[in-house]
């Protein structure tokens, strides 16, 4: 049968974690995920792993973490559990990433490691939020 096209949004799902594959890290912005189709010129001076399309994206990523909303990247951060509005600022992960920079990883293992580190950091930040809420009660 011919069913009418649905024009109402039924579900919006945000990713819990993101990682840029090593083969794409020099052309995909670590903050806004734009594929620039060219080598990015701005990179993190701390870990040299993250690359950015602009100084603004680099600053936002350092203090706020990656933006995970597809439509309006920096405005949808307050959605429920969009990791509870929680993204890990790169400033937290950068020193840890730097420690692993001398290791040689096969294939996409660096991206997998980065996602594991981010998951651990999110867990820690969520625990801190719970403790703060308990102290306020």
C-alpha positions as CSV (number, residue, x, y, z in Angstrom):
1,X,0.0,0.0,0.0
2,X,1.0,3.6,-0.4
3,X,1.5,5.1,3.0
4,X,1.8,8.8,3.5
5,X,5.3,10.1,4.3
6,X,5.8,10.8,8.0
7,X,6.8,14.4,8.7
8,X,6.9,14.1,12.5
9,X,10.1,13.3,14.3
10,X,9.6,10.1,16.3
11,X,13.0,9.6,17.8
12,X,16.2,11.5,18.2
13,X,19.2,9.5,19.4
14,X,22.6,10.9,20.3
15,X,25.7,8.8,20.3
16,X,27.2,8.0,23.7
17,X,30.7,8.1,22.5
18,X,32.5,9.2,19.3
19,X,35.9,8.6,17.8
20,X,37.5,9.6,14.6
21,X,39.4,6.8,12.9
22,X,43.2,7.4,12.7
23,X,42.9,7.3,8.9
24,X,40.6,10.4,9.0
25,X,41.9,12.3,12.0
26,X,43.8,14.9,10.0
27,X,40.8,15.8,7.8
28,X,37.8,15.5,10.2
29,X,37.5,18.2,12.9
30,X,37.5,16.6,16.4
31,X,35.0,19.2,17.6
32,X,32.3,19.6,14.9
33,X,33.1,16.4,12.8
34,X,33.1,18.3,9.5
35,X,35.0,16.4,6.8
36,X,37.2,19.1,5.3
37,X,38.4,16.9,2.5
38,X,41.9,18.4,3.1
39,X,44.5,18.3,5.8
40,X,43.5,20.3,8.8
41,X,46.0,22.9,9.9
42,X,45.0,23.3,13.6
43,X,45.9,20.5,16.0
44,X,46.2,20.0,19.7
45,X,49.7,21.1,20.8
46,X,49.4,18.8,23.9
47,X,48.7,15.4,22.4
48,X,48.9,16.0,18.6
49,X,46.1,13.5,18.1
50,X,43.2,15.9,17.6
51,X,42.8,18.2,14.5
52,X,40.4,21.1,14.1
53,X,38.9,23.1,11.3
54,X,39.3,26.4,13.2
55,X,40.7,27.9,16.4
56,X,37.1,28.3,17.6
57,X,36.5,24.6,17.3
58,X,39.8,23.9,19.0
59,X,38.8,26.1,22.0
60,X,35.3,24.7,22.2
61,X,36.6,21.1,22.1
62,X,39.2,21.8,24.8
63,X,36.7,23.2,27.3
64,X,33.4,21.4,26.2
65,X,34.3,18.2,24.4
66,X,32.9,17.1,21.0
67,X,29.5,18.3,19.8
68,X,27.3,15.3,19.2
69,X,24.2,16.8,17.8
70,X,23.8,16.5,14.0
71,X,21.6,19.5,13.5
72,X,22.7,22.3,15.7
73,X,26.0,21.2,17.2
74,X,26.5,23.5,20.1
75,X,22.8,24.1,21.2
76,X,21.5,20.6,22.0
77,X,23.9,19.8,24.9
78,X,21.1,20.0,27.6
79,X,19.1,17.0,26.3
80,X,18.5,14.3,28.9
81,X,21.4,11.9,29.2
82,X,22.9,13.2,26.0
83,X,25.3,11.7,28.5
84,X,23.4,13.9,30.9
85,X,24.5,16.9,29.0
86,X,28.0,15.6,29.7
87,X,30.8,15.6,27.3
88,X,34.4,15.1,28.3
89,X,36.4,18.2,27.7
90,X,39.6,17.5,25.7
91,X,41.6,19.2,28.4
92,X,40.9,16.2,30.6
93,X,41.8,13.5,28.1
94,X,44.7,15.3,26.4
95,X,47.4,14.4,29.0
96,X,46.3,10.8,29.0
97,X,46.3,10.6,25.2
98,X,49.8,12.1,25.2
99,X,51.0,9.2,27.4
100,X,49.9,6.7,24.7
101,X,51.3,8.7,21.8
102,X,54.5,6.6,21.7
103,X,52.6,3.3,21.4
104,X,52.1,1.9,17.9
105,X,48.5,0.7,17.4
106,X,47.2,-1.5,14.6
107,X,44.3,-0.3,12.5
108,X,41.6,1.5,14.5
109,X,42.9,0.5,18.0
110,X,43.8,4.1,18.8
111,X,40.2,5.2,18.2
112,X,38.9,2.3,20.4
113,X,41.4,3.3,23.1
114,X,40.2,6.9,23.0
115,X,36.5,5.7,23.3
116,X,37.4,3.6,26.3
117,X,39.2,6.6,27.9
118,X,36.2,8.8,27.2
119,X,33.8,6.2,28.7
120,X,35.9,6.0,31.9
121,X,36.0,9.8,32.1
122,X,32.2,10.0,31.6
123,X,31.7,7.4,34.3
124,X,33.9,9.4,36.7
125,X,32.1,12.7,35.9
126,X,28.7,11.1,36.4
127,X,29.8,9.7,39.8
128,X,30.9,13.2,40.8
129,X,27.5,14.6,39.8
130,X,25.7,12.0,41.9
131,X,28.0,12.8,44.9
132,X,27.3,16.5,44.5
133,X,23.5,15.9,44.4
134,X,23.7,13.7,47.5
135,X,25.6,16.4,49.4
136,X,23.0,19.0,48.4
137,X,20.2,16.9,49.8
